[in-house]
């Protein structure tokens, strides 16, 4: 059974299970980097908001032998759980003063998100774009967030500059930067201590949530401290939208080596929608600014 037939069967089963008071429909959602995924929406009569439940993962389960009925049970369970969690009153969302403390920003590729950027407030930063999102209650980041669109700006009577100032304040307070060595990060993730490798000292810059942490570049105070401490400029490798890697620009390796590393990681280790950039950047400690490297 191919994916399209699978979707048709899922929708038919959901309609039978949910009844005539629900509108069941399929939607295509464009994620970061123009990655498109398919979801199902179950809208109860009288509701104005409903979660989108993505189907690619369920199709993988089906291909591995999961029964259709069990998958439908899981979809309905997810829908019911998320509907209980959705407490965003749209009347509340219309008041900027009530939402301003939960507005944050993230970095995404400019080139890969041209269509999205036509409809969202943003700033260009090198080959990247700064875009904004509203984090729903109890979820600073991740799935429970709303991308800020131009229509929201009009509704709030806000400019992109005022939005940036609001988000910048919230980032520093709600998403404080986090600088770790690679070995420290590995130990946090696995509990395993690894021997220090001095061949290429490597650091990770992210935020305390470790989600959309590449944006910490925009407000980091530790870049300068690290560069001054090791006595070199810092090469910045954009490993994903969630973090960047930092290495001393001590010329032990050429720039082409690191550009190939970024390319390899993006192609083999990072989900398509989480790729940030294929470029290499440098923190210039004399000028205290980040610049793009052209090799």
Residue, then its C-alpha position, 0 to 999 in steps of 0.5 A: x500500500x503506497x502512502x496516498x492509499x494509506x492516507x485514504x484508508x486512515x481518513x475513512x476509518x477516522x470518519x467511521x470512528x469519529x462520526x458525522x459531527x467531525x470534519x476529517x480532512x488532510x492537509x499539507x504543512x510546509x515546515x522549515x526549509x520548505x519540507x512538506x509533510x502530510x497531516x490529518x485534522x479532526x475538527x469537531x462541530x463548533x471548534x475553531x482550533x484543532x491539532x494537526x497530526x502528521x502521518x508519515x510516522x504512522x505510515x512507517x509503523x504500518x510498513x513495519x507491520x502495525x495494524x491500521x486499527x491500532x494506528x487509528x486508535x493512536x491518532x485519536x488518542x493523540x488528538x484527545x490529549x492535544x485537545x485537552x492541552x490546547x488552552x489558547x483562547x484566540x481572543x487572548x491571542x489578539x491582545x499583544x500585552x498578554x502574549x508579549x512575554x512568550x514571543x521568541x525568535x529562531x534562525x532559519x535558512x533564508x534561501x530555503x524558506x523564501x515562500x515562508x518569509x513572504x508571509x512572516x516578519x523577519x530580519x535577514x542575517x547573513x544567509x539566514x533569517x530571524x523569524x519569530x514564534x509564540x510559545x504556548x503555555x508550559x511549552x517554551x519551544x517545540x511543537x506547541x508554538x505558533x509562527x508569527x505571521x504578518x497578519x498577527x503584526x497587523x492585529x497587534x499594531x506592532x512593527x518588526x523592530x518592536x517585535x525583535x526588541x520584545x523577543x530579544x529580551x525574552x531570549x535572554x531571560x527565558x532562553x539563556x545561552x549554554x556553552x559546553x564542550x563536546x565531551x560535556x554535552x555527550x556526558x549530559x546526553x548519555x551519562x558516559x564520560x569520554x576522554x578529552x580529545x585535544x586534536x580539535x577543541x570543539x564547543x557547542x553553543x545552544x540554549x538551556x532548552x537545546x531547541x532552536x539554540x543556534x539563535x543564541x549566536x544573536x545574544x551570546x556573551x560567551x563567544x567573546x569570553x571563549x575567544x579571549x580565553x583561548x586566544x583565537x577567533x572562533x569558527x562557527x559551524x552551523x550544525x543545525x537550527x538547534x545548536x552551532x559548533x565552535x572551534x578555534x581558528x588556529x589554522x590547524x585545519x583549513x576552512x575547506x575541511x570545516x566546510x566539508x564537515x558541515x556539508x557531511x553533517x547536514x547530508x547524513x546526520x540532520x533532518x532536512x527541516x533542521x538544516x540551518x546552513x552550509x556556510x562557515x562563519x567566524x567570530x572576529x574577536x577584535x571586532x566582536x562580530x560574526x562574519x561569513x567566510x568565503x572560501 
